[in-house]
């Protein structure tokens, strides 16, 4: 976002034929100037920056050189909780929320962004079974918490066919 003005300036100096029409729809309504005033596209950029940073952090954790299987469920559950909290709190980033409060049409944009959170949750829940995941059972065996009981160990083996 620090480079917003030069990026906007570059695209406004081009013609619509020189780059993707999606970019023109995003930035074309600002062709009358390069003011630093709050705009809906800037609020959307702040939201996407915040949103993608949340996913980036969740993705980096499993990609680190050392991760126990007992930790994965907590990583994905934390991401899901963040998405739910942001949706319920109507939080779209600090700067995004401030801008959306003063912009005409900001309330409609908030609903669109809340729907974005909903779609992200549906996607996450499509690919990760929070209720019946073997990782949920393995999370119970995390030795950084309390020592697991014998029943916890037996239950953790059940999804893998270990009795």
C-alpha positions in Angstrom: 0.0 0.0 0.0 3.0 2.3 0.4 3.4 2.1 -3.4 -0.3 2.8 -4.3 0.3 6.2 -5.8 3.1 5.1 -8.2 1.1 2.0 -9.2 -2.0 4.0 -9.8 -0.1 6.6 -11.8 1.5 3.9 -14.0 -1.8 2.3 -14.9 -3.5 5.6 -15.5 -0.8 6.6 -17.9 -1.6 3.5 -20.0 -4.6 3.1 -22.3 -7.3 0.6 -21.7 -6.0 -1.6 -24.6 -2.5 -1.9 -23.0 -3.6 -3.9 -19.9 -6.3 -6.1 -18.6 -9.9 -4.7 -18.6 -10.3 -5.9 -15.0 -7.5 -3.6 -13.9 -9.2 -0.7 -15.8 -12.5 -1.3 -14.0 -10.6 -1.3 -10.7 -8.6 1.9 -11.3 -10.4 3.7 -14.1 -12.8 5.5 -11.9 -9.8 7.3 -10.4 -8.6 8.8 -13.7 -9.5 12.3 -12.6 -6.6 12.5 -10.2 -4.1 10.9 -7.9 -5.4 12.2 -4.6 -4.6 10.3 -1.4 -8.3 10.4 -0.4 -10.1 7.3 0.6 -11.6 5.3 -2.3 -13.4 2.0 -2.4 -10.6 0.3 -4.4 -8.1 1.4 -1.8 -10.3 -0.1 1.0 -10.6 -3.3 -1.0 -6.8 -3.4 -1.4 -6.4 -2.9 2.4 -8.9 -5.7 3.0 -7.1 -8.1 0.5 -3.7 -7.3 2.0 -5.0 -8.2 5.5 -7.0 -11.2 4.3 -4.1 -12.7 2.4 -1.7 -12.1 5.2 -3.9 -14.2 7.4 -3.8 -17.1 4.9 -0.1 -16.6 4.3 0.6 -17.0 8.0 -1.5 -20.2 8.1 0.3 -21.6 5.1 3.8 -20.9 6.3 3.3 -22.8 9.5 2.9 -26.3 7.9 5.7 -25.4 5.4 8.2 -24.9 8.2 11.0 -27.4 8.5 9.5 -29.0 11.7 5.8 -29.5 12.3 4.3 -32.3 14.3 1.1 -33.9 13.0 -0.4 -33.1 16.3 -0.1 -29.3 15.5 -1.9 -29.2 12.1 -5.4 -29.3 13.5 -4.7 -26.3 15.7 -3.3 -24.3 12.7 -6.3 -24.9 10.5 -8.7 -24.3 13.4 -7.0 -21.0 14.2 -7.4 -19.9 10.6 -11.1 -20.9 10.6 -11.6 -19.0 13.9 -10.0 -15.9 12.5 -12.3 -16.0 9.5 -15.4 -16.5 11.6 -14.4 -13.7 14.0 -13.6 -11.2 11.2 -16.9 -12.0 9.5 -18.9 -11.7 12.7 -17.2 -8.5 13.7 -17.4 -7.1 10.2 -13.6 -6.5 10.3 -12.0 -5.8 7.0 -8.6 -4.4 8.2 -8.0 -1.3 10.2 -7.7 1.1 7.2 -10.4 -0.7 5.3 -13.0 -0.4 8.1 -12.2 3.3 8.6 -12.6 4.0 4.9 -15.8 2.0 4.5 -17.4 4.0 7.3 -17.1 7.3 5.5 -17.5 6.2 1.8 -20.9 6.3 0.1 -21.7 2.7 -0.6 -19.4 1.6 2.2 -22.2 -0.5 3.9 -22.9 -2.4 0.6 -19.1 -3.0 0.3 -19.0 -4.4 3.8 -21.7 -6.9 2.9 -19.7 -8.0 -0.1 -16.6 -8.4 1.9 -18.5 -10.3 4.6 -19.6 -12.7 1.8 -16.0 -13.0 0.8 -15.3 -14.4 4.3 -18.3 -16.8 4.0 -16.9 -18.1 0.7 -13.5 -18.6 2.2 -15.0 -20.5 5.1 -17.0 -22.7 2.7 -13.8 -23.5 0.8 -11.9 -24.3 3.9 -14.6 -26.5 5.3 -14.9 -28.3 1.9 -11.2 -29.4 2.0 -10.8 -29.9 5.7 -13.2 -32.0 7.8 -13.2 -30.2 11.2 -15.5 -32.8 12.8 -14.0 -36.1 11.7 -10.4 -35.3 10.7 -7.7 -37.7 12.0 -5.7 -34.6 12.8 -8.4 -33.7 15.4 -7.7 -36.9 17.2 -4.0 -36.5 16.8 -4.2 -33.0 18.3 -5.3 -34.7 21.6 -1.9 -36.4 21.7 0.1 -33.1 21.6 2.7 -33.6 24.4 3.1 -29.9 24.8 -0.3 -29.9 26.5 -1.2 -32.3 29.3 -0.1 -35.9 29.0 -2.7 -37.9 27.0 -4.7 -40.6 28.8 -4.9 -44.2 27.6 -8.4 -43.5 26.3 -7.2 -40.5 24.3 -4.4 -42.7 22.7 -6.9 -45.4 21.8 -9.4 -42.9 20.3 -6.6 -41.3 18.3 -5.8 -44.7 16.7 -9.4 -45.4 15.7 -9.5 -43.3 12.5 -6.4 -45.2 11.3 -7.9 -48.6 12.0 -5.7 -49.2 15.0 -7.6 -50.8 17.8 
